Amino acid sequence: MRIAFLGKGGSGKSTITASFALYLAKITKKPIMVVDADLNIHVPKLLGFDELPFEKHLSHPETTKVIKKWIIGDNPISDLGTFRKTTPPTKKSKIIKITDLKQSPLANLGLSRQNLSLFVVGTYQDDEIGASCYHNNLSIFEIILNHLDDKDGYLVADMVAGVDSFAGTLHAQFDLLCLIVEPTRRSIEVLKNYQKLAQKAGTLNILMVIGNKIKDFEDEKFLNKEISPNIFSGSFLEDSHIRYVDRTGEKIDFNKLLPENKHLLEKIFKKLDSLPDSRNIRLKKIHELHKKYVAQPFIKDRYGDLTNQIDPDFKFD
């Protein structure tokens, strides 16, 4: 199962991502794959991991090449330029199994503790200043998601801010999207913009909204007024332990979270775990997005027709 936490910058995505990953680690022995896909990398420290060096960032140019070449498998793709962020898996591709990450290039790219494995997409480096867009960094994460079999495990992602996930396939790559909303007008505007785009993209049905940084009844009242009860699942209260973590830079201690916040994490998990297996439903969406993406003139003029990369007979077992 896959879950992503998103929202405007500073809404608390990283904090709730890390808290949810720690909750999963307490209640299950299944593998948990945590990916920090945000430009600002905070999840490793919140989970008590060391900082990952640049060469282990998924978006490191050499790392990206290694991952792509491994995934390609026996597909007739000689030019890595034709292996796009939307390229779907085929029966000739190598699939990353969440239950056996050691058999993939990811084995040497993350940090692990018990059943939890952490990865970071990466951020800007000195030579990219003024010459790069973060969406380029995210391409390898999209490729990994396209070729990831998450059966019998959990993928938890700290997502890019706001509506940036609509720039590629990320909005369609998960079973559940948790949009974090603060009790502010700006945060509500981000939510409404996201809902409009999700409606057009056909992913509104997997969206749930979580309030955060709730200090008092007025904060809760504001969110209840602004958010439809159909998607509003509750709030993460202002937590003295989280404030302590933010001040000191120490890791989150799940046991020190407020009981109400632990209960909300349990509620999110129950929602996620109740969902049906949607691996092949997501795959169909990737097929459609691939057709749309490779139909753009800058792709067709340089690489020709890449719609033949779709294998209609491939299915996740």
Buried (B, 14 or more C-beta within 10 A) or exposed (E): BBBBBBBBEBBBBBBBBBBBBBBBBEEBEBBBBBBBBBBEBBBBBBBBBEEBEEEBBBBBEEBBEEBBBBBBBEBEBEEEEBBBBBBBBBEEBBBBBBEEBEEBBBEEBBBBEEBBBBBBBBBBBEEBEEEEEBBEBBBBBBBBBBBBBBEEBBBBBBBBBBBBBBBBBBBBBBBBBBBBBBBBEEBBEBBEBBBEBBEEBEBBEBBBBBBBBBEEEEBBEBBEEBBEEEBBBBBBBBBEBBEEBEEEEEBBEBEEBBEEBBEBBEBBBEBBEEEEEBBEEBBEBBBBBBBEBBEEEEBEEEBEEBEEBBBEEBEBE
